[in-house]
């Protein structure tokens, strides 16, 4: 009697899915397998904090299982060659896409954020995604798996008063780099205080003013410690749920380009409530005589930003020339 046969590829696939499901259960995360319409994503994992709170921070997962995926070795791991349709799909996916290779012979799984790999400029021309053997899923801390979503080992402060106090109290210890997280927060407010801008210009402007206000004879110092302090503010915004920062994009600048990121991010409702709290505290200080009445000038007030004209003025004629030449090129093509 002839019966349908379950192929080996099905068994391998289910073992890979089971390995991810087991990892999520062991680390206390929420695994949701794609029930219908799987076109390149097998499921999603949502981050659950150490206190047991579901955070909404989510990664998509694609699992590939079987010995065939471990044939192309590199010094650091293995090469995975996605089809072009999956490269396009993963690169534009709204969540980090964790690619998991499961070795069915040894019961071990290895992972990489495929979306991040595809978005890094120096890797764009690569036909493969390198999955590091150092990224063993079974021993990966959950915060590491979710780092690109903005999950960190930093305590969440439920009370906004505590968040404000933390902003003011977090200051650089470097003498030629007087800067606080509060400086960066209020100097970056823009779009009627509904968004926050971050970039090295905000950092430098605040430090240079503070140095001048202190009567310092020295200029701004900027080394690795100062850069780490400034970038820590970006992590703080995410850890305290103050702004909707695309942290994975920030990491391309921070890790691959070795520079501070630039972004404009909408404040969350919590971030906007923090702005309102700063207004109330300022009003209380004015009423108690601790600050002068600023009239229409407030501590938390929007600033305007724009592209520096000097950085693009010389290109104006060339941009115009390009458009004219494009028109001529099209005319020549039509006439030939």
Residue pairs with C-beta under 8 A, 6 or more apart in sequence:
9 66
12 65
12 66
12 102
12 104
13 63
13 65
15 65
15 102
15 104
16 63
16 64
16 65
16 66
16 100
16 102
16 104
16 109
17 33
17 42
17 43
17 63
17 65
19 63
19 65
19 100
19 102
19 107
19 109
19 137
19 138
20 31
20 42
20 43
20 45
20 61
20 63
20 100
20 102
20 109
20 137
21 31
21 33
23 29
23 109
23 137
23 138
23 140
24 30
24 31
24 45
25 31
27 142
28 48
28 52
28 142
29 45
29 46
29 47
29 48
29 142
30 45
30 46
30 48
30 54
31 43
31 44
31 45
32 43
32 44
32 45
32 46
33 42
33 43
34 41
34 42
34 43
34 44
39 89
40 62
40 85
40 86
40 89
40 90
41 60
41 61
41 62
41 93
41 97
42 61
42 62
42 63
43 60
43 61
44 58
44 59
44 60
44 61
44 95
45 58
45 59
45 61
45 98
45 145
46 54
46 55
46 56
46 57
46 58
47 54
47 55
47 57
47 58
47 142
47 143
47 146
47 149
47 151
48 54
48 55
48 142
49 55
49 156
55 151
57 146
57 149
57 150
57 151
58 95
58 149
59 95
59 96
59 97
59 98
59 113
59 145
59 146
59 148
59 149
60 93
60 95
60 96
60 97
60 98
61 97
61 98
61 100
62 86
62 90
62 97
62 98
62 99
62 100
62 114
63 100
63 102
64 80
64 99
64 100
64 101
64 102
65 101
65 102
65 104
66 102
66 104
67 103
67 104
67 105
69 78
69 80
69 101
70 78
70 101
70 103
71 78
72 78
72 79
72 80
72 81
72 128
73 79
74 130
76 130
76 132
76 133
76 134
77 110
77 130
77 131
77 132
77 133
77 134
77 135
78 101
78 110
78 130
78 131
78 133
79 128
79 129
79 130
79 131
80 99
80 101
80 128
80 129
80 130
80 131
81 127
81 128
81 129
82 90
82 114
82 128
82 129
87 118
90 97
90 99
90 114
90 115
90 118
91 115
91 118
91 119
93 115
95 115
95 149
96 113
96 115
96 116
96 148
96 149
96 248
97 113
97 114
97 115
98 111
98 112
98 113
98 114
98 145
99 111
99 112
99 113
99 114
99 129
99 131
100 109
100 110
100 111
100 137
101 109
101 110
101 111
101 131
102 108
102 109
103 109
103 110
108 136
108 137
108 138
109 136
109 137
109 138
110 131
110 132
110 133
110 135
110 136
110 137
111 131
111 135
111 137
111 140
111 145
112 129
112 130
112 131
112 132
112 135
113 148
113 248
114 129
115 248
116 148
116 248
116 251
116 252
117 123
117 129
117 130
118 124
118 129
119 248
119 249
119 252
120 252
120 256
121 252
121 256
122 256
137 145
142 151
143 151
143 152
143 153
147 247
147 251
148 247
148 248
148 251
149 247
149 248
150 235
150 238
150 239
150 245
150 247
152 235
152 238
152 239
154 235
154 236
154 239
156 239
156 240
156 241
157 163
157 166
157 240
160 270
160 273
160 274
160 277
161 277
163 240
163 242
163 274
164 182
164 274
164 277
164 278
164 281
166 181
166 236
166 240
167 180
167 181
167 182
167 185
167 236
168 180
168 181
168 182
169 180
170 180
170 181
170 182
170 232
170 236
171 178
171 179
171 180
171 181
172 178
172 179
172 180
172 225
172 226
172 229
174 221
174 225
174 226
174 229
175 218
175 221
176 211
176 216
176 218
176 219
176 220
176 221
177 207
177 220
177 221
177 222
177 226
177 229
178 207
178 210
178 211
178 214
178 216
179 203
179 206
179 207
179 210
179 229
179 230
181 232
181 233
181 236
183 206
183 210
184 198
184 202
184 203
184 206
184 230
184 233
185 196
185 233
185 242
185 274
186 278
186 299
186 300
186 301
187 202
187 205
187 206
187 303
188 196
188 197
188 198
188 202
188 303
189 195
189 196
189 197
189 275
189 300
189 301
189 302
189 303
190 196
190 197
190 264
190 302
190 303
190 304
190 305
191 264
191 302
192 302
193 267
193 272
193 275
193 300
193 301
193 302
194 266
194 267
194 272
195 243
195 264
195 265
195 266
195 267
196 237
196 242
196 243
196 264
196 265
196 267
196 271
197 263
197 264
197 303
197 305
198 233
198 234
198 261
198 262
198 263
198 265
199 260
199 261
199 262
199 263
200 230
200 260
200 262
203 230
203 260
204 220
207 220
208 220
211 218
211 219
211 220
227 260
230 260
231 254
231 260
231 261
234 245
234 247
234 250
234 261
236 242
237 243
237 245
237 265
237 271
238 245
238 247
240 270
241 268
241 270
241 271
242 267
242 268
242 270
242 271
242 274
243 265
243 266
243 267
243 268
243 271
244 265
244 266
244 267
244 268
245 263
245 265
246 263
246 265
249 261
249 263
250 261
250 263
253 259
253 260
253 261
253 262
254 260
254 261
264 305
267 274
267 275
275 300
278 299
278 300
279 298
279 299
279 300
282 291
282 298
282 299
282 300
285 291
286 292
286 293
286 294
